[in-house]
Amino acid sequence: MTAKPSRQVHPLIQAARPVVEAVGATFVSVGDAEPSDVPLIWEGTTIAAVRMPPLHGALDRLIDAVETELGGKLPLLSREGKQKAIRLLDERGAFILRRAVEDVADAMGVSRITVYNYLNAIHR
């Protein structure tokens, strides 16, 4: 049995992979790239493109990232942890999404008034 030669991954793709995965985006080949995709250019040559994820599910991805960063599910965090989670979600633009306050409150197991209070404390 012969081993298949491994295909070398371009260093730009290797370097960008953690960021692309963290935001829920995907790599696409140059031939499959659409005008809205972000080209990855290396020394004047487009080697691939990055397709950003749709907004549908964006809040869930943001919550998952914050839970990973804080090391626990939102409802299990301490009061201080929940306040930090709200600050991180706010910094990442979560609350510009429709119904985000209500959805975060549900995910956190608190009232929407609590989320608004945390946001007000951040913006003072």
N, CA, C and O of each residue as an XYZ file, in Angstrom:
496
protein
N       0.847     -1.177      0.000
C       0.000      0.000      0.000
C       0.891      1.239      0.000
O       1.772      1.380      0.848
N       0.660      2.110     -0.934
C       1.455      3.343     -1.038
C       0.704      4.506     -0.416
O      -0.509      4.655     -0.564
N       1.463      5.308      0.275
C       0.874      6.491      0.894
C       0.704      7.575     -0.160
O       1.556      7.757     -1.030
N      -0.408      8.287     -0.068
C      -0.630      9.418     -0.965
C       0.279     10.558     -0.535
O       0.459     10.786      0.661
N       0.855     11.277     -1.494
C       1.654     12.429     -1.101
C       0.745     13.485     -0.471
O      -0.338     13.771     -0.981
N       1.199     14.056      0.637
C       0.365     15.069      1.300
C       0.454     16.377      0.527
O       1.518     16.774      0.053
N      -0.680     17.022      0.415
C      -0.744     18.299     -0.289
C      -0.318     19.393      0.679
O      -0.859     19.503      1.780
N       0.627     20.181      0.278
C       1.143     21.268      1.104
C       0.096     22.372      1.215
O      -0.424     22.847      0.205
N      -0.207     22.774      2.437
C      -1.150     23.870      2.668
C      -0.366     25.175      2.625
O       0.687     25.298      3.251
N      -0.878     26.127      1.897
C      -0.199     27.413      1.753
C      -0.029     28.064      3.126
O      -0.939     27.992      3.953
N       1.118     28.699      3.385
C       1.341     29.309      4.707
C       0.326     30.391      5.075
O       0.035     30.569      6.258
N      -0.217     31.112      4.107
C      -1.222     32.129      4.413
C      -2.502     31.467      4.918
O      -3.140     31.968      5.844
N      -2.870     30.356      4.317
C      -4.057     29.626      4.771
C      -3.818     29.062      6.167
O      -4.706     29.119      7.018
N      -2.628     28.518      6.407
C      -2.301     28.018      7.744
C      -2.394     29.141      8.777
O      -2.937     28.947      9.864
N      -1.868     30.300      8.436
C      -1.863     31.430      9.369
C      -3.272     31.969      9.609
O      -3.598     32.364     10.729
N      -4.103     31.989      8.581
C      -5.446     32.559      8.700
C      -6.466     31.585      9.283
O      -7.519     32.008      9.759
N      -6.169     30.293      9.250
C      -7.143     29.274      9.662
C      -7.755     29.538     11.056
O      -8.978     29.471     11.184
N      -6.964     29.832     12.098
C      -7.602     30.048     13.412
C      -8.613     31.195     13.418
O      -9.658     31.094     14.061
N      -8.314     32.268     12.717
C      -9.239     33.405     12.671
C     -10.480     33.036     11.863
O     -11.603     33.328     12.275
N     -10.280     32.406     10.733
C     -11.401     32.015      9.872
C     -12.344     31.083     10.634
O     -13.562     31.255     10.589
N     -11.780     30.100     11.330
C     -12.610     29.167     12.093
C     -13.289     29.861     13.277
O     -14.439     29.560     13.595
N     -12.585     30.783     13.924
C     -13.148     31.464     15.102
C     -14.374     32.296     14.750
O     -15.283     32.427     15.570
N     -14.414     32.853     13.558
C     -15.570     33.670     13.171
C     -16.618     32.862     12.408
O     -17.634     33.410     11.979
N     -16.374     31.561     12.238
C     -17.345     30.714     11.559
C     -17.315     30.830     10.052
O     -18.255     30.412      9.376
N     -16.237     31.397      9.515
C     -16.105     31.542      8.065
C     -15.520     30.259      7.471
O     -15.154     29.337      8.200
N     -15.436     30.212      6.145
C     -14.847     29.063      5.459
C     -13.931     29.539      4.338
O     -14.093     30.632      3.796
N     -12.976     28.695      4.013
C     -12.125     28.955      2.859
C     -12.831     28.439      1.614
O     -13.489     27.399      1.653
N     -12.693     29.164      0.512
C     -13.193     28.699     -0.781
C     -12.073     28.852     -1.800
O     -11.209     29.720     -1.679
N     -12.113     27.994     -2.799
C     -11.090     28.070     -3.834
C     -11.300     29.317     -4.681
O     -12.385     29.898     -4.700
N     -10.254     29.712     -5.373
C     -10.323     30.905     -6.221
C     -11.440     30.755     -7.251
O     -12.165     31.712     -7.522
N     -11.582     29.561     -7.828
C     -12.605     29.324     -8.840
C     -14.025     29.392     -8.314
O     -14.954     29.674     -9.070
N     -14.205     29.134     -7.014
C     -15.540     29.151     -6.417
C     -15.855     30.470     -5.713
O     -16.950     30.637     -5.175
N     -14.913     31.397     -5.712
C     -15.090     32.663     -4.991
C     -16.186     33.499     -5.631
O     -16.331     33.554     -6.852
N     -16.959     34.152     -4.756
C     -18.008     35.068     -5.181
C     -17.539     36.492     -4.903
O     -16.604     36.688     -4.127
N     -18.163     37.481     -5.516
C     -17.722     38.872     -5.302
C     -17.713     39.302     -3.832
O     -16.917     40.159     -3.450
N     -18.577     38.724     -3.013
C     -18.632     39.120     -1.604
C     -17.582     38.415     -0.744
O     -17.419     38.761      0.426
N     -16.867     37.433     -1.301
C     -15.824     36.734     -0.553
C     -14.580     37.607     -0.442
O     -14.334     38.469     -1.287
N     -13.804     37.374      0.605
C     -12.587     38.152      0.845
C     -11.403     37.401      0.243
O     -11.089     36.297      0.688
N     -10.742     37.974     -0.755
C      -9.606     37.275     -1.372
C      -8.395     37.240     -0.443
O      -8.120     38.206      0.269
N      -7.677     36.123     -0.455
C      -6.409     35.997      0.259
C      -5.309     36.120     -0.786
O      -5.143     35.246     -1.637
N      -4.573     37.200     -0.711
C      -3.571     37.505     -1.732
C      -2.185     37.369     -1.123
O      -1.891     37.934     -0.069
N      -1.334     36.603     -1.812
C       0.038     36.364     -1.377
C       0.957     36.779     -2.519
O       0.923     36.198     -3.604
N       1.765     37.777     -2.263
C       2.727     38.271     -3.264
C       2.063     38.526     -4.610
O       2.587     38.158     -5.662
N       0.890     39.169     -4.554
C       0.198     39.566     -5.772
C      -0.679     38.496     -6.400
O      -1.330     38.761     -7.410
N      -0.718     37.298     -5.835
C      -1.513     36.206     -6.397
C      -2.609     35.807     -5.412
O      -2.330     35.579     -4.235
N      -3.849     35.721     -5.884
C      -4.947     35.259     -5.046
C      -4.842     33.750     -4.924
O      -4.882     33.026     -5.919
N      -4.706     33.283     -3.680
C      -4.529     31.839     -3.473
C      -5.802     31.153     -2.992
O      -5.938     29.937     -3.128
N      -6.723     31.908     -2.439
C      -8.005     31.384     -1.959
C      -8.864     32.587     -1.592
O      -8.469     33.735     -1.797
N     -10.029     32.312     -1.055
C     -10.907     33.373     -0.565
C     -11.551     32.898      0.724
O     -11.590     31.702      1.012
N     -12.050     33.843      1.488
C     -12.741     33.536      2.741
C     -14.194     33.952      2.580
O     -14.496     35.085      2.203
N     -15.080     33.019      2.870
C     -16.512     33.306      2.813
C     -17.019     33.466      4.241
O     -16.955     32.541      5.051
N     -17.521     34.652      4.523
C     -18.033     34.940      5.856
C     -19.338     34.176      6.069
O     -20.064     33.904      5.112
N     -19.635     33.833      7.318
C     -20.862     33.076      7.581
C     -22.084     33.968      7.449
O     -21.976     35.189      7.561
N     -23.244     33.373      7.213
C     -24.469     34.176      7.163
C     -24.797     34.709      8.549
O     -24.347     34.153      9.551
N     -25.577     35.780      8.614
C     -25.969     36.324      9.912
C     -26.846     35.355     10.694
O     -26.845     35.371     11.925
N     -27.589     34.516      9.991
C     -28.409     33.525     10.679
C     -27.487     32.644     11.525
O     -26.578     32.003     10.998
N     -27.718     32.618     12.802
C     -26.890     31.835     13.708
C     -25.714     32.599     14.287
O     -24.937     32.042     15.063
N     -25.569     33.876     13.919
C     -24.421     34.661     14.387
C     -24.420     34.805     15.903
O     -23.367     34.698     16.532
N     -25.576     35.046     16.494
C     -25.629     35.215     17.943
C     -25.234     33.924     18.652
O     -24.516     33.953     19.652
N     -25.700     32.806     18.137
C     -25.318     31.514     18.735
C     -23.809     31.304     18.664
O     -23.203     30.808     19.615
N     -23.203     31.679     17.540
C     -21.743     31.542     17.410
C     -21.029     32.462     18.393
O     -20.031     32.068     18.998
N     -21.531     33.683     18.557
C     -20.928     34.612     19.513
C     -21.040     34.078     20.939
O     -20.082     34.143     21.708
N     -22.207     33.555     21.285
C     -22.396     32.996     22.626
C     -21.467     31.808     22.841
O     -20.836     31.695     23.891
N     -21.381     30.926     21.855
C     -20.476     29.772     21.975
C     -19.038     30.219     22.201
O     -18.333     29.647     23.033
N     -18.599     31.238     21.465
C     -17.226     31.731     21.596
C     -16.987     32.313     22.985
O     -15.931     32.091     23.576
N     -17.956     33.052     23.506
C     -17.820     33.646     24.835
C     -17.814     32.549     25.896
O     -17.028     32.610     26.842
N     -18.672     31.560     25.751
C     -18.682     30.444     26.707
C     -17.339     29.719     26.711
O     -16.825     29.364     27.772
N     -16.775     29.501     25.538
C     -15.466     28.859     25.445
C     -14.410     29.718     26.117
O     -13.579     29.214     26.873
N     -14.440     31.012     25.842
C     -13.460     31.934     26.408
C     -13.547     32.009     27.931
O     -12.527     32.086     28.616
N     -14.775     31.985     28.453
C     -14.966     32.113     29.893
C     -14.953     30.759     30.614
O     -14.942     30.704     31.843
N     -14.956     29.681     29.845
C     -14.830     28.355     30.440
C     -16.089     27.805     31.072
O     -16.011     26.982     31.984
N     -17.245     28.238     30.610
C     -18.479     27.692     31.152
C     -19.698     28.200     30.413
O     -19.654     29.222     29.729
N     -20.785     27.468     30.562
C     -22.053     27.867     29.962
C     -22.581     29.116     30.660
O     -22.390     29.277     31.865
N     -23.233     29.986     29.928
C     -23.704     31.261     30.480
C     -24.526     31.115     31.761
O     -24.288     31.861     32.712
N     -25.485     30.182     31.824
C     -26.296     30.117     33.047
C     -25.497     29.702     34.289
O     -25.918     29.968     35.415
N     -24.361     29.058     34.088
C     -23.558     28.563     35.209
C     -22.510     29.553     35.686
O     -21.840     29.313     36.690
N     -22.364     30.662     34.977
C     -21.367     31.658     35.358
C     -21.815     32.420     36.603
O     -23.009     32.557     36.871
N     -20.841     32.907     37.347
C     -21.129     33.783     38.480
C     -21.698     35.100     37.955
O     -21.707     35.348     36.750
N     -22.170     35.934     38.868
C     -22.683     37.250     38.462
C     -21.601     38.025     37.710
O     -21.864     38.624     36.668
N     -20.383     38.004     38.250
C     -19.271     38.700     37.600
C     -18.976     38.089     36.225
O     -18.668     38.804     35.272
N     -19.072     36.768     36.137
C     -18.862     36.099     34.853
C     -19.913     36.481     33.834
O     -19.612     36.677     32.656
N     -21.155     36.586     34.295
C     -22.236     37.000     33.388
C     -22.031     38.434     32.922
O     -22.272     38.755     31.759
N     -21.584     39.297     33.833
C     -21.305     40.684     33.446
C     -20.177     40.730     32.415
O     -20.244     41.497     31.455
N     -19.148     39.914     32.612
C     -18.051     39.858     31.646
C     -18.550     39.325     30.302
O     -18.149     39.819     29.248
N     -19.422     38.320     30.342
C     -19.985     37.766     29.108
C     -20.756     38.834     28.342
O     -20.632     38.943     27.122
N     -21.552     39.623     29.062
C     -22.308     40.705     28.412
C     -21.347     41.716     27.797
O     -21.570     42.184     26.680
N     -20.280     42.056     28.517
C     -19.294     43.008     27.983
C     -18.653     42.454     26.711
O     -18.511     43.175     25.724
N     -18.264     41.177     26.729
C     -17.648     40.578     25.544
C     -18.626     40.533     24.374
O     -18.255     40.850     23.244
N     -19.863     40.145     24.635
C     -20.867     40.109     23.571
C     -21.110     41.504     23.012
O     -21.258     41.678     21.803
N     -21.150     42.502     23.898
C     -21.350     43.877     23.455
C     -20.178     44.345     22.590
O     -20.383     44.961     21.544
N     -18.955     44.055     23.026
C     -17.764     44.444     22.254
C     -17.758     43.801     20.870
O     -17.229     44.376     19.918
N     -18.339     42.622     20.760
C     -18.340     41.883     19.492
C     -19.570     42.170     18.645
O     -19.767     41.545     17.603
N     -20.403     43.117     19.089
C     -21.529     43.555     18.275
C     -22.777     42.717     18.379
O     -23.671     42.848     17.544
N     -22.870     41.856     19.378
C     -24.018     40.966     19.478
C     -25.338     41.706     19.602
O     -26.361     41.248     19.093
N     -25.322     42.845     20.275
C     -26.581     43.501     20.587
C     -27.111     44.390     19.472
O     -28.123     45.069     19.650
N     -26.442     44.394     18.329
C     -27.023     45.069     17.167
C     -27.990     44.138     16.437
O     -28.757     44.571     15.577
N     -27.942     42.862     16.789
C     -28.829     41.883     16.159
C     -30.223     41.960     16.785
O     -30.371     42.193     17.984
N     -31.218     41.761     15.960
C     -32.610     41.814     16.407
C     -32.855     40.750     17.465
O     -32.428     39.607     17.302
N     -33.531     41.108     18.537
C     -33.907     40.239     19.650
C     -32.708     39.701     20.435
O     -32.847     38.736     21.186
N     -31.554     40.304     20.273
C     -30.362     39.787     20.948
C     -30.475     39.856     22.462
O     -30.078     38.918     23.152
N     -31.008     40.947     22.987
C     -31.118     41.072     24.442
C     -31.987     39.939     24.995
O     -31.620     39.285     25.971
N     -33.130     39.718     24.369
C     -34.025     38.649     24.821
C     -33.374     37.282     24.686
O     -33.476     36.454     25.591
N     -32.703     37.038     23.562
C     -32.077     35.736     23.332
C     -30.908     35.490     24.285
O     -30.728     34.373     24.769
N     -30.116     36.527     24.556
C     -29.010     36.385     25.500
C     -29.571     36.162     26.903
O     -29.055     35.330     27.650
N     -30.612     36.889     27.264
C     -31.232     36.699     28.578
C     -31.709     35.255     28.738
O     -31.494     34.640     29.782
N     -32.354     34.719     27.706
C     -32.814     33.324     27.751
C     -31.630     32.366     27.886
O     -31.666     31.435     28.691
N     -30.584     32.600     27.095
C     -29.408     31.725     27.132
C     -28.705     31.799     28.484
O     -28.106     30.822     28.933
N     -28.781     32.956     29.126
C     -28.085     33.183     30.387
C     -28.926     32.777     31.593
O     -28.401     32.569     32.687
N     -30.232     32.666     31.382
C     -31.113     32.322     32.486
C     -31.411     33.497     33.392
O     -31.621     33.326     34.593
N     -31.431     34.704     32.814
C     -31.743     35.921     33.567
C     -32.830     36.671     32.809
O     -33.193     36.301     31.693
N     -33.341     37.724     33.426
C     -34.350     38.536     32.747
C     -33.675     39.490     31.761
O     -32.480     39.768     31.858
N     -34.459     39.974     30.825
C     -33.898     40.943     29.876
C     -33.549     42.242     30.599
O     -32.647     42.962     30.173
N     -34.254     42.546     31.690
C     -33.932     43.735     32.488
C     -32.518     43.608     33.058
O     -31.774     44.588     33.107
N     -32.156     42.409     33.484
C     -30.800     42.176     33.995
C     -29.770     42.447     32.906
O     -28.748     43.084     33.161
N     -30.036     41.966     31.694
C     -29.107     42.206     30.582
C     -29.011     43.705     30.320
O     -27.913     44.231     30.143
N     -30.153     44.399     30.293
C     -30.117     45.853     30.097
C     -29.343     46.551     31.219
O     -28.600     47.497     30.956
N     -29.506     46.102     32.452
C     -28.757     46.689     33.565
C     -27.256     46.492     33.380
O     -26.478     47.417     33.612
N     -26.839     45.292     32.963
C     -25.416     45.036     32.716
C     -24.907     45.930     31.592
O     -23.814     46.488     31.687
N     -25.691     46.067     30.533
C     -25.295     46.931     29.406
C     -25.208     48.392     29.848
O     -24.274     49.098     29.469
N     -26.164     48.843     30.638
C     -26.132     50.231     31.130
C     -24.887     50.474     31.973
O     -24.272     51.536     31.874
N     -24.511     49.514     32.792
C     -23.312     49.647     33.618
C     -22.058     49.754     32.748
O     -21.131     50.489     33.087
N     -22.026     49.042     31.656
C     -20.880     49.074     30.728
C     -20.771     50.446     30.055
O     -19.672     50.973     29.884
N     -21.896     51.009     29.683
C     -21.909     52.234     28.879
C     -21.948     53.520     29.683
O     -22.088     54.598     29.106
N     -21.828     53.436     30.993
C     -21.798     54.647     31.821
C     -20.501     55.364     31.683
O     -20.301     56.405     32.309
